[in-house]
């Protein structure tokens, strides 16, 4: 009887330990998975820190254009959409239309702009990839002004000597969450306003 009682006690203890471990795992699984997901998302972005994080007291392109000698040699992080690309012997000159940047460093989808600037990137960038309309963020130093015509207007571009840049993936089109190609209204032909029989 003593041996049987001992085995029964061990069995009960083992079940209790298993239950405790199960509850403990469930308690930490949610926060643990959340932290792991956040960490993996941060690592998966592939966006360099100088692109994600703006330098302190960073000026806007229009501020630099107004007083370039004050900011020349300073570090900036600007972005926007590509207007044109010029491949030269030793570098690539990208004409940018600036846009405000979001928290990740990506240009926002807006018509707001602080003007145009030139991004000089060492080496060759394929203009078929860095095509007009693509979103680009650069980090580099202010290297003065350069006048170029926009149409017939002599535009004073701020030139940035780029140390790092990031070409953003093309945005997916936003779809209407309420539209479904499988939805059908059997009463549509008889609708008093939208029916096909109505004549305006």
Buried (B, 14 or more C-beta within 10 A) or exposed (E): EEEEEEEEEEEEEEEEEEEEEEEEEEEEEEEEEEEEEEEEEEEEEEBBEBBBBBEEEBBBBBBBBEEBEEBBEEBBBBBBBBBEBEEEEEBBBBBBBBBBBEEEBBBEEEEEBBBBBBBBBEEEBEBEEBEEEBBBBBBBBBBBBBEBEEEEEEBEBBBBBBBBBBBBEEEEEEEEEEEEEEEEEEEEEEEEEEEEEEEE
